[in-house]
Amino acid sequence: MNSLDPSQMTPYGIIIPLSLACIFVAFLIACAILTLIVCTKRLHTVTHLLIGNGSIALIFYCFVQSINYIHLAFISWETNDLLCRWRGFFGYMTVVATVYSYLIQAISRFFISILAIRHRWVKSFKTHLILISIHWSLVVLLPLPALLTEDIYHRPNALCWVPKDYTLHVAYTVIAYYLIPTIIIFILYIAIFCRVKRRKLNIFIRRRKARSNRDLDLLYNIMILFSIYILGALPIILFVLTKSDVLYSIGIISVSLALAVEKGVILIIDRDIRNTVRFYLQKTAAQVGPSIRSIS
């Protein structure tokens, strides 16, 4: 979302290495989480299916954004507008993939916490695979204006984003990529919170209190992770409103940093993943300990 006249003030020499470092950390954590989910039978649940889907979205983000940053830093001689549009299209795909992965997790929690009482099929793997299919369909469809219009073109020393001077297109990216999913997530959060609190007051449903508390805890986790990402994206959103190059520079780093932090937080707040990591660490320590003693 750079200006029509790319700012020479943006210190890409500092920004790109820092962003790539954050991306590398996020990539390693996402791969670790995905490996744990695939290889650990107790993590084969619909909740962790969606967490794994979010990890795939992040790996996709890391791959595409790394290419964009490396291209900007080292392949400045390539000036083709069409290739720039494709890089912008894939860049926006990664944004949609990341943000909407939180949305389908919130929708899943709404299904399980509220609708599953009468419609048990909403808890099935088939339903969640359909959710994931819709998610990746949106990942392809929503950024299409970046590819079908000529708003993105090569500009020296600038990433291939929609220039902020194209107000309508920029407004579309903010509304479609950030605002709509954020509003829906908060509406779902409020609906689930109110329903869970109402259950606790119902004598006939108190036996479900433990399950209700777990639903609420899982929803809290989704909100924490989503809030981390939104805070990371906030400088970019403010840049669109203020056109401050400082906010733009901060935003490039903060988004990548937020994704690395968010994936690290998953290892802490997700009880099942945390226990699985602890189990493997203890198992490794138990295997290494005797080997060290035998050598000594």
Residue pairs with C-beta under 8 A, 6 or more apart in sequence:
1 161
1 162
1 163
1 164
1 170
1 173
1 236
1 239
1 240
1 248
2 10
2 155
2 158
2 159
2 161
2 163
2 164
2 248
3 163
3 164
3 165
3 243
4 155
4 163
4 164
4 165
6 155
6 156
6 157
6 158
7 245
7 248
8 157
9 245
10 157
10 245
10 248
10 249
11 249
12 72
12 73
12 157
15 249
15 252
15 253
16 69
16 72
16 73
18 253
18 256
19 65
19 69
19 252
19 253
19 256
20 66
20 69
20 70
20 256
22 253
22 256
22 257
22 259
22 260
23 61
23 62
23 65
23 66
23 256
23 259
23 260
24 62
25 260
25 264
26 58
26 61
26 62
26 256
26 259
26 260
26 263
27 58
27 59
27 62
29 260
29 263
29 264
29 266
29 267
30 55
30 56
30 58
30 59
30 62
30 263
31 55
31 59
32 267
33 51
33 52
33 55
33 263
33 266
33 267
33 273
34 52
34 55
34 56
34 59
36 43
36 273
36 276
36 277
37 43
37 44
37 48
37 49
37 51
37 52
37 55
37 273
38 52
40 276
42 272
42 276
43 272
43 273
43 276
45 272
46 108
46 112
46 123
46 124
46 125
46 128
47 105
47 108
47 218
48 272
48 273
49 125
49 128
49 129
49 132
50 101
50 104
50 105
50 108
50 128
50 131
50 132
51 105
51 266
51 270
51 273
53 101
53 104
53 132
53 135
54 98
54 101
54 102
54 105
55 263
57 94
57 97
57 98
57 101
57 139
58 98
58 259
58 263
60 93
60 94
60 97
61 94
61 95
61 97
61 98
61 259
64 90
64 91
64 93
64 94
65 91
65 94
65 256
67 87
68 87
68 91
68 159
68 160
71 78
71 87
72 157
72 158
72 159
76 156
76 157
79 154
80 154
81 150
81 152
81 153
81 154
83 154
84 152
84 153
84 154
84 160
85 146
85 147
85 150
85 152
85 153
85 160
86 147
87 160
88 146
88 147
88 152
88 160
88 161
88 162
89 143
89 144
89 146
89 147
89 152
91 159
91 160
91 161
92 142
92 143
92 146
92 173
92 177
93 139
93 140
93 143
95 143
95 177
96 138
96 139
96 142
96 143
96 176
96 177
97 135
97 136
97 139
98 229
98 259
99 177
99 178
99 181
99 182
99 229
100 135
100 138
100 139
100 181
101 135
102 181
102 185
102 222
102 225
102 226
102 229
103 135
103 181
103 184
103 185
104 131
104 132
104 134
104 135
105 222
106 184
106 185
106 188
106 189
106 219
106 222
106 226
107 131
107 188
108 128
108 131
109 188
109 192
109 215
109 218
109 219
109 222
110 188
110 191
110 192
111 122
111 123
111 127
112 122
112 123
112 215
113 192
113 195
113 196
113 212
113 215
113 219
114 191
114 192
114 195
115 122
116 122
116 123
121 127
142 176
142 177
145 151
145 169
145 172
146 152
146 162
146 169
149 169
151 162
151 163
151 166
151 169
152 160
152 161
152 162
152 163
154 160
155 163
159 252
162 169
162 170
162 173
164 170
164 239
164 240
164 243
170 240
174 237
174 240
178 230
178 233
178 237
182 226
182 230
185 222
185 223
185 226
189 219
189 222
189 223
192 215
192 216
192 219
193 216
193 219
196 212
196 213
196 215
196 216
199 205
199 206
199 208
199 209
199 212
200 206
200 209
200 212
221 269
221 270
224 265
224 269
225 262
225 265
225 266
225 269
228 258
228 261
228 262
228 265
229 255
229 258
229 259
229 262
231 254
231 258
232 254
232 255
232 256
232 257
232 258
232 259
232 261
232 262
233 251
233 254
233 255
233 258
234 251
234 254
235 247
235 248
235 250
235 251
235 254
236 247
236 248
236 251
236 252
236 254
236 255
238 244
238 247
238 251
239 245
239 247
239 248
239 251
266 273
267 273
267 274
267 277
268 274
